Every structure is written in C-alpha cells, then in structure tokens.
Amino acid sequence: MHELGRILHIARSGRIIVKTGTATWEKKMNGLPIFDINGRQIGRIQEIFGPVACPYASVQPIREKLADLVGIQVFIPSDEPQRRKGLKGYSNYKIKRSAARRSFRGKLES
C-alpha cells in the first residue's frame, strides 16, 4: 500500500476530499479504491483536481459514517501484479481450439 494523503473534509455533495502528495500524478488513479490504516476500504477515487504541485482527490465513499474519517491518512493499493482471471465459461482447451480453427480457415481461403 502507498500513502495517498490525508482527508481534509467532507464536501456538501457527500464526497470525501483528500489532500494528496505530488507522487499521485505518476499513474492513472481514477477508480482506484482507497483504504484506511487498518486496511478497510473507504471509497473509490472519482477525480483528481487542483494544482499539480499539491493536487486533491475527490472520493466517492462506500461507508455511512464519514465524520470520524476527517484527518486520517488514506492509502491506495500498490502496483503489485494481481492474479488474472480467465474468461468465464471458457477453458484453455476451448480457447486453443477456436484459435486453431481460425488459422485453419485462413489456410483454406488462401
């Protein structure tokens, strides 16, 4: 987990405003989940705005109680590779078989 920043306040719209560091511009962050120090998910980043030197993040919360979150540090997941899920309903056999059929059809048309 990487530190994103600290929660400044709760906006009138219900979103959480987080003051971030400069390292947040290194990668695309929209849609990333954010977590508290205990690893519980707080919400998802909706947009990054403000000056490049010290940007802010708007977060759509998934919790009901937001008042106790003001002032805490929040984190984003690290760049560790995650397990890829295969195609649902397809085994490796079906995928290989369909690829073989496509290459066979290409030979027939030539």
N, C-alpha and C positions, 0 to 999 in steps of 0.2 A: 504494500500500500504506500502511496505517495501522498504527502500533505498537500491539500488544495488551498486551505486558508482558514479564516475564522468567520463565523456567522455574525453579520452586523446587525440585522434586524429582519422583521417580517413585514413585507410590503402589504399595502391595502388589498392587493389582488390575491393575497394568500401565499405568494411565493416567498421563498427564503432568499435573502441577498447575502452573498458570501464575498468578502474581500480576498482576492487571490494574490499569489505571487507572480513574478514575471515568468516563471518556468511553465506556466499553464498554456502559453501560446505555442509550445513545441509540437503539439499534436491536436488533432480534431477532438473536441471534448463534448460536443452536443450529444445528449442521450446517455452519457456515462452515469452510472449510479454513484452516489456519494454516501459515505459511511461515517459514523462517529468513532470515537476512540475504542469503543467496545466491539466494533465490527457490525453494528446494527445499521441497516440501510435507512437513510433519512429521506432520500428522494432521487430525482434524476435531473441533470443539468439541462436547462432549456435553451439558454443563450449566454454568450459571453459579451460584455459591453464595457464601455469606459475607455480610459487612456491605456495605451499599450504598456506604459511603464508600470501601472498598477491596476489591472483590469478587475472587473467584478463579474460574478456569475449569478444568474437567476436560476433557482432550483424549484422544480415542482415537487412539493412534499408528498409523502405517502402516509404520514402519521397525522393524528388528530391534534395532539398536544404539541404546540410549537413554541410556546412562551419560554419553556425551560431550555430551549436549544440555543438561545442568544448567547454569544460569547464563546461557544465551544469550538474546538478545532475539528475540521472535517477532512476526509481523505478520499482519494479516488483509487480504483484498482491499479495495480502495477501492470507493466507491459508483458507479463509472463504469458507465454502461449497457452491457450486453453485447448482442451480436448475438442476436436472437431466431431460433430455429429454427422453420421452418414445420411443419405437420402432415406426418408421414411418409406417403408414398403418395398425397398429395393435391396436385394442382397448384392454382393460383389459379383456373383455369377450372372445376374440379370444385366448388370451394367456392362460387363465384359462381353456378353452375348450380343447386346444391342450394338456395341462398338464393332464387333466382328461383322455383323450384318451390314452396317453402313459401309465398311471397307469392301465387302464382297459386292454390294450393289454398285459401288464406284468402278470396280473392275469390269462388271458386266456392261456398263454404259460406254466404256472406252473402246 
